[in-house]
Amino acid sequence: MYYLLESLITSKTRIKLLLKFFLNPENQAYLRGLAEELGESTNAIRVELNRLTEAGLLESATSGRTKLYRANQKHSLFPDIHSVVKKYLGIDKVQAILNDMGKVELAFITGEYAHGIDSGIIDLVLVGEIDKAYIQHIVEKAENIIKRKIRVLVLNREEYRRLKEKLKSEKALVIWEERNVGEE
């Protein structure tokens, strides 16, 4: 999938922006912040933001003197692009292995990936009654498939309740939810 996406979309800046906005649709950002975060010039970012906005894939809103951008979740291609981005990063493979880990009630990604940055390390939080021995085995297999490292934090329901606020301070990307674990 990695080479396929880069052969379809030749602009590395555009790929970075698609990852930023379409992996976690809660992400929003402004021009200068994106340039700094992605290590690109403001002009390169501006050109791609304009193209994506004109295509209707991004929407913008003004907050004071700052123009904020985010994915247009109402666009007919949003589900498809979201799916392609998840496949590109290997998130779909991570979701697929959750079924075999025990009773996973909630799984979410924190850190840079939740912010749409492909750093090479996926921070995965799992909540439930989970087979920890199996996790180590399956994570190694998944890492080889997706060519990224996975750091796993396993919590039972009580530990999650205790740490919930701290974990939610980051924009977490929920990838599996059996039910509202923290509201019981």
Backbone bond lengths (Angstrom), bond angles and torsions (degrees), N, CA, C in turn:
res aa  C-N    CA-C-N  psi(-1)  N-CA   C-N-CA  omega(-1)  CA-C   N-CA-C  phi
1 M - - - 1.456 - - 1.527 110.13 -
2 Y 1.341 116.72 -33.70 1.460 120.72 -176.42 1.524 111.00 -57.72
3 Y 1.324 116.64 -51.30 1.455 119.50 -176.78 1.519 111.81 -72.89
4 L 1.326 116.07 -30.37 1.450 119.95 178.89 1.523 110.76 -62.32
5 L 1.327 116.72 -47.64 1.461 119.75 -179.47 1.524 111.07 -63.03
6 E 1.321 117.08 -42.65 1.461 119.54 -179.46 1.523 112.74 -70.35
7 S 1.329 117.94 -23.87 1.456 118.70 176.24 1.534 110.59 -80.23
8 L 1.332 116.81 -28.17 1.461 120.31 177.18 1.522 111.90 -79.41
9 I 1.321 115.93 -38.92 1.465 121.33 -178.13 1.526 106.97 -117.74
10 T 1.309 116.00 106.80 1.465 119.92 -173.74 1.525 113.34 -82.70
11 S 1.311 117.71 -15.88 1.462 120.34 179.39 1.527 110.01 -84.97
12 K 1.332 116.12 114.12 1.464 120.55 177.90 1.532 110.80 -64.04
13 T 1.317 116.40 -33.59 1.464 121.09 177.79 1.530 110.00 -64.18
14 R 1.325 117.11 -43.19 1.466 120.48 179.50 1.525 110.65 -64.13
15 I 1.326 116.88 -40.20 1.464 120.13 177.73 1.530 109.79 -61.05
16 K 1.329 117.22 -44.96 1.470 120.55 179.09 1.525 111.06 -59.85
17 L 1.324 116.85 -40.65 1.468 120.32 179.79 1.529 111.27 -69.17
18 L 1.312 117.24 -39.70 1.472 119.50 176.79 1.519 110.65 -62.57
19 L 1.332 117.40 -41.15 1.459 120.47 176.83 1.519 110.37 -62.54
20 K 1.317 116.08 -45.32 1.465 121.72 -178.04 1.525 111.68 -58.24
21 F 1.317 116.39 -47.53 1.455 119.86 -171.93 1.529 114.77 -93.83
22 F 1.321 117.63 -27.23 1.464 118.68 -173.12 1.519 114.34 -100.78
23 L 1.321 119.19 -13.51 1.457 118.84 173.88 1.521 109.11 -72.15
24 N 1.320 116.30 -50.36 1.458 121.78 178.63 1.527 107.69 -122.74
25 P 1.331 117.66 101.66 1.464 120.37 -175.18 1.528 113.98 -64.44
26 E 1.330 117.78 -8.45 1.460 120.51 175.84 1.533 111.58 -76.30
27 N 1.333 116.82 -16.73 1.462 120.36 -178.65 1.517 111.13 -66.64
28 Q 1.302 114.72 137.70 1.455 121.09 171.01 1.515 106.89 -141.27
29 A 1.317 116.07 152.57 1.464 119.34 -175.48 1.523 109.80 -158.44
30 Y 1.316 114.81 165.29 1.451 121.22 178.05 1.530 109.20 -117.30
31 L 1.306 116.57 164.65 1.461 124.03 -171.40 1.531 113.42 -50.94
32 R 1.303 117.67 -59.84 1.476 120.12 -175.44 1.530 112.00 -64.13
33 G 1.324 116.83 -38.16 1.456 120.18 177.55 1.521 111.42 -63.04
34 L 1.332 116.39 -40.33 1.465 120.66 177.44 1.524 111.20 -64.98
35 A 1.331 116.38 -42.88 1.466 119.83 -179.81 1.523 110.58 -59.53
36 E 1.321 115.99 -44.01 1.468 120.68 179.81 1.531 110.90 -67.68
37 E 1.317 116.54 -47.48 1.462 122.09 -176.93 1.536 112.40 -63.63
38 L 1.327 116.04 -40.24 1.463 120.49 -175.31 1.524 113.32 -93.91
39 G 1.328 116.90 -5.02 1.459 120.29 179.23 1.517 113.24 67.14
40 E 1.321 116.04 38.10 1.464 122.36 -178.90 1.526 108.81 -123.53
41 S 1.325 116.31 162.46 1.460 119.88 177.17 1.528 109.47 -73.28
42 T 1.322 115.87 152.67 1.466 119.40 178.88 1.524 110.10 -62.26
43 N 1.333 117.19 -33.59 1.454 119.84 -179.84 1.532 110.92 -65.93
44 A 1.321 118.16 -44.09 1.470 121.40 178.75 1.523 110.57 -62.13
45 I 1.319 116.01 -41.59 1.467 120.56 178.88 1.522 109.85 -65.85
46 R 1.324 116.83 -45.37 1.474 121.34 -178.84 1.532 110.77 -58.22
47 V 1.330 117.34 -46.07 1.465 121.61 -179.12 1.532 110.28 -58.20
48 E 1.328 116.44 -47.30 1.469 120.17 -178.03 1.522 111.75 -70.80
49 L 1.331 117.86 -38.31 1.470 120.01 176.37 1.525 110.29 -60.66
50 N 1.326 116.48 -42.49 1.466 120.43 178.96 1.529 110.92 -62.47
51 R 1.334 117.17 -43.78 1.466 120.85 179.88 1.532 110.87 -62.82
52 L 1.319 116.36 -46.74 1.466 120.36 -178.26 1.525 111.83 -67.92
53 T 1.336 116.62 -34.07 1.469 120.89 177.79 1.531 110.31 -71.08
54 E 1.337 116.65 -44.01 1.469 120.36 178.14 1.525 111.40 -61.73
55 A 1.325 117.36 -33.09 1.463 121.75 178.65 1.529 111.13 -76.96
56 G 1.335 116.62 -8.77 1.456 120.89 179.76 1.523 114.10 83.89
57 L 1.331 117.50 4.30 1.467 120.90 -179.45 1.527 112.11 -77.24
58 L 1.327 116.52 -29.02 1.463 121.76 175.59 1.515 108.68 -116.09
59 E 1.313 115.11 151.84 1.457 120.12 171.75 1.520 107.30 -122.55
60 S 1.314 115.37 153.94 1.459 119.29 -178.90 1.515 110.07 -128.29
61 A 1.320 113.74 153.56 1.462 120.74 176.63 1.518 107.08 -142.92
62 T 1.296 116.31 146.40 1.448 121.02 -179.89 1.521 109.73 -96.54
63 S 1.311 114.76 131.25 1.460 122.19 176.59 1.516 106.58 -124.38
64 G 1.333 116.17 99.97 1.463 119.82 -173.33 1.516 108.72 67.83
65 R 1.339 116.18 -121.38 1.464 120.05 178.10 1.523 111.47 -100.07
66 T 1.312 116.93 6.05 1.458 121.49 -175.89 1.523 110.69 -105.78
67 K 1.312 115.33 134.71 1.458 121.15 177.28 1.524 107.60 -101.15
68 L 1.343 115.42 117.35 1.457 121.74 -179.29 1.521 110.20 -99.16
69 Y 1.332 115.76 140.74 1.458 121.98 179.07 1.524 109.59 -116.23
70 R 1.330 115.16 150.26 1.462 121.43 173.72 1.532 108.01 -158.05
71 A 1.334 114.98 165.30 1.461 120.00 179.88 1.522 109.79 -65.60
72 N 1.320 115.19 142.13 1.458 121.11 175.09 1.524 107.58 -88.10
73 Q 1.317 116.15 96.82 1.458 121.22 -176.63 1.522 113.26 -69.27
74 K 1.322 116.69 -12.25 1.468 120.47 179.14 1.531 112.32 -88.67
75 H 1.325 116.88 -9.87 1.462 120.49 179.81 1.529 109.52 -66.62
76 S 1.313 116.61 139.93 1.474 120.47 -176.32 1.532 113.05 -61.29
77 L 1.323 118.23 -24.72 1.462 121.33 179.57 1.531 113.55 -90.64
78 F 1.330 117.20 -4.48 1.465 118.96 -177.26 1.535 112.44 -53.92
79 P 1.345 119.87 -51.28 1.476 118.82 -178.31 1.532 112.42 -60.07
80 D 1.325 116.46 -36.58 1.459 120.16 -179.47 1.527 111.89 -69.06
81 I 1.320 116.78 -45.08 1.473 120.03 179.37 1.520 109.88 -66.25
82 H 1.322 117.14 -41.11 1.462 121.33 177.22 1.533 110.09 -57.74
83 S 1.310 116.59 -43.39 1.459 121.59 179.36 1.536 111.48 -65.88
84 V 1.311 117.55 -43.77 1.467 121.29 179.40 1.530 110.66 -62.88
85 V 1.322 116.82 -41.81 1.469 120.88 179.01 1.527 110.09 -62.94
86 K 1.328 117.27 -43.29 1.469 120.40 178.15 1.527 110.87 -62.21
87 K 1.311 117.08 -39.79 1.464 120.52 177.86 1.524 110.96 -67.99
88 Y 1.302 117.36 -41.46 1.464 122.77 179.40 1.531 110.76 -58.08
89 L 1.331 116.61 -40.90 1.463 121.40 -178.21 1.527 113.10 -87.54
90 G 1.325 117.26 -10.52 1.462 120.60 179.94 1.516 113.86 88.06
91 I 1.317 117.65 8.18 1.462 121.69 -178.88 1.527 109.86 -64.27
92 D 1.315 117.93 -34.35 1.460 120.68 178.58 1.526 111.22 -61.84
93 K 1.324 117.35 -36.01 1.468 121.54 177.86 1.531 110.56 -68.62
94 V 1.326 116.37 -39.36 1.463 120.63 177.85 1.525 109.32 -62.81
95 Q 1.335 117.24 -43.58 1.466 120.94 178.50 1.530 110.87 -61.32
96 A 1.318 116.77 -39.35 1.465 120.80 -176.72 1.526 112.58 -64.92
97 I 1.328 118.13 -31.70 1.465 119.82 -177.13 1.525 112.98 -83.38
98 L 1.309 117.70 -11.17 1.466 120.16 -177.47 1.529 112.60 -63.14
99 N 1.314 117.10 -29.62 1.466 120.80 -179.61 1.523 112.94 -60.30
100 D 1.322 117.62 -29.57 1.463 121.53 -174.16 1.529 113.81 -95.56
101 M 1.306 118.71 4.67 1.459 121.45 -173.16 1.519 114.40 -93.09
102 G 1.292 118.74 0.39 1.451 120.69 -174.95 1.512 108.72 115.61
103 K 1.312 116.50 -150.17 1.466 120.93 -178.72 1.528 108.74 -94.72
104 V 1.324 115.58 85.02 1.464 121.49 178.76 1.519 107.68 -83.53
105 E 1.328 115.98 119.25 1.457 120.74 179.78 1.524 111.76 -94.04
106 L 1.335 114.97 -31.24 1.455 120.14 -177.41 1.521 108.22 -153.50
107 A 1.305 115.86 137.70 1.465 121.04 175.05 1.519 107.31 -138.81
108 F 1.323 115.63 132.20 1.457 118.16 177.61 1.522 110.36 -148.55
109 I 1.317 113.42 157.75 1.463 122.02 -179.44 1.513 107.50 -105.12
110 T 1.328 115.22 135.17 1.463 121.38 176.72 1.527 108.31 -119.09
111 G 1.307 115.93 -176.60 1.460 120.27 175.10 1.514 113.06 75.31
112 E 1.324 115.26 -152.01 1.460 121.31 -172.06 1.529 113.25 -62.79
113 Y 1.316 117.44 -38.19 1.471 118.82 179.37 1.521 111.59 -63.95
114 A 1.315 117.81 -37.37 1.463 120.24 177.61 1.522 110.78 -63.37
115 H 1.328 115.70 -23.69 1.465 121.08 178.44 1.523 111.55 -94.22
116 G 1.349 116.74 4.13 1.454 120.26 176.93 1.507 114.61 82.66
117 I 1.327 117.38 23.89 1.457 121.12 -179.91 1.528 108.41 -111.23
118 D 1.314 116.25 122.32 1.461 122.26 -179.05 1.526 109.07 -82.78
119 S 1.335 116.23 84.02 1.465 121.48 -176.13 1.525 112.82 -87.61
120 G 1.331 116.92 -14.01 1.456 120.24 -177.85 1.519 113.51 95.58
121 I 1.349 117.42 -7.08 1.463 121.58 177.61 1.521 108.40 -127.65
122 I 1.334 115.64 118.87 1.465 121.42 179.65 1.524 107.93 -97.90
123 D 1.326 116.65 122.47 1.461 122.33 176.42 1.525 107.96 -95.13
124 L 1.334 115.91 110.63 1.450 122.75 -174.23 1.522 109.60 -113.72
125 V 1.342 116.10 127.41 1.462 121.84 176.28 1.522 107.75 -109.11
126 L 1.334 115.85 127.44 1.458 122.37 179.32 1.521 109.02 -117.27
127 V 1.328 116.47 133.36 1.461 121.69 179.46 1.522 107.99 -121.60
128 G 1.347 115.57 129.78 1.454 120.43 176.65 1.508 111.82 144.62
129 E 1.307 115.02 -163.52 1.461 122.16 176.19 1.517 106.37 -96.03
130 I 1.315 115.79 98.29 1.449 121.35 -166.49 1.526 110.73 -119.96
131 D 1.314 115.81 137.39 1.455 123.46 178.36 1.530 108.44 -75.99
132 K 1.341 116.34 98.00 1.467 121.15 -174.91 1.517 112.92 -66.19
133 A 1.321 117.73 -33.22 1.465 120.32 178.63 1.533 110.25 -65.77
134 Y 1.310 115.69 -40.11 1.459 119.80 -179.96 1.529 110.91 -68.15
135 I 1.318 116.42 -34.62 1.466 120.28 -179.29 1.520 110.61 -57.36
136 Q 1.317 117.36 -49.42 1.461 120.82 -178.30 1.527 110.58 -55.62
137 H 1.316 115.38 -45.19 1.464 121.07 -179.47 1.532 111.12 -62.85
138 I 1.312 116.74 -48.27 1.460 121.00 -174.61 1.535 111.84 -73.55
139 V 1.329 116.83 -32.17 1.467 119.97 178.95 1.529 110.00 -64.04
140 E 1.318 117.12 -41.43 1.466 119.89 178.07 1.522 111.22 -60.54
141 K 1.324 117.18 -41.77 1.459 120.44 177.73 1.535 110.86 -64.60
142 A 1.323 115.46 -45.29 1.469 120.10 -178.64 1.526 110.69 -62.31
143 E 1.335 117.16 -41.20 1.464 120.54 179.74 1.524 111.24 -59.79
144 N 1.314 117.17 -39.96 1.460 120.47 178.42 1.520 111.75 -66.18
145 I 1.310 116.49 -36.39 1.464 120.42 -179.03 1.526 111.31 -71.93
146 I 1.336 116.80 -46.34 1.474 119.67 -173.58 1.527 113.45 -92.68
147 K 1.337 117.15 -6.38 1.477 122.35 177.71 1.530 112.34 58.92
148 R 1.337 114.74 39.47 1.457 122.39 175.94 1.521 107.94 -144.38
149 K 1.320 117.23 154.87 1.459 122.06 177.24 1.526 108.69 -86.02
150 I 1.331 115.51 148.55 1.467 120.84 178.74 1.524 107.98 -125.67
151 R 1.337 115.66 122.63 1.469 121.25 173.19 1.516 106.96 -103.42
152 V 1.335 115.63 125.76 1.458 120.27 -174.49 1.525 110.17 -113.38
153 L 1.324 115.79 132.77 1.458 123.20 171.63 1.523 106.19 -114.87
154 V 1.337 116.32 118.42 1.464 121.72 -178.99 1.524 108.75 -104.24
155 L 1.330 115.52 126.96 1.462 121.83 -179.36 1.523 109.73 -128.36
156 N 1.331 116.35 142.86 1.458 117.94 169.15 1.531 107.16 -84.43
157 R 1.297 116.84 176.52 1.466 120.83 -175.20 1.534 112.00 -59.30
158 E 1.324 117.80 -42.21 1.468 121.34 -178.68 1.538 111.05 -66.86
159 E 1.305 116.80 -43.57 1.471 120.15 177.91 1.525 110.44 -61.45
160 Y 1.330 116.32 -39.93 1.460 119.86 178.58 1.526 110.98 -63.22
161 R 1.331 117.58 -44.75 1.475 120.51 178.50 1.525 110.86 -57.34
162 R 1.327 115.85 -41.95 1.460 121.12 -178.47 1.533 111.50 -67.43
163 L 1.323 117.50 -36.28 1.467 121.47 -175.31 1.530 113.49 -101.25
164 K 1.311 116.52 2.04 1.461 121.68 -172.70 1.532 113.26 -53.27
165 E 1.302 117.69 -49.26 1.468 120.33 -177.10 1.529 111.72 -62.75
166 K 1.307 116.44 -42.91 1.462 119.74 179.27 1.525 110.73 -63.83
167 L 1.314 116.68 -41.04 1.460 120.35 179.93 1.523 111.89 -69.69
168 K 1.316 117.92 -32.90 1.462 120.72 -179.89 1.520 112.42 -79.16
169 S 1.347 117.51 -10.62 1.455 119.04 178.81 1.525 110.24 -65.74
170 E 1.326 115.99 -24.44 1.452 120.24 173.27 1.523 106.87 -90.70
171 K 1.301 117.36 154.75 1.459 119.54 175.77 1.516 107.43 -77.53
172 A 1.302 115.38 94.91 1.451 120.31 -178.90 1.522 110.38 -78.97
173 L 1.319 115.84 146.76 1.449 122.88 177.85 1.519 107.67 -109.53
174 V 1.334 116.37 103.51 1.460 121.19 -178.18 1.530 108.27 -72.72
175 I 1.342 116.24 126.92 1.461 120.34 179.09 1.522 111.84 -115.47
176 W 1.326 116.55 -9.09 1.464 120.53 178.28 1.521 107.23 -158.02
177 E 1.309 116.63 131.12 1.455 119.42 177.10 1.514 108.83 -147.78
178 E 1.330 115.16 114.44 1.459 119.96 178.34 1.514 109.89 -77.99
179 R 1.324 116.40 -40.13 1.455 123.01 178.75 1.520 107.73 -166.03
180 N 1.316 118.00 175.63 1.457 120.77 179.39 1.518 109.94 -75.29
181 V 1.295 116.28 90.52 1.449 123.60 -174.38 1.528 112.42 -59.72
182 G 1.313 116.05 -43.31 1.460 119.84 -173.26 1.511 115.10 -80.34
183 E 1.316 118.79 -4.68 1.460 120.73 -175.25 1.508 114.19 -102.70
184 E 1.314 117.22 8.97 1.468 119.37 179.99 1.492 111.03 -83.85
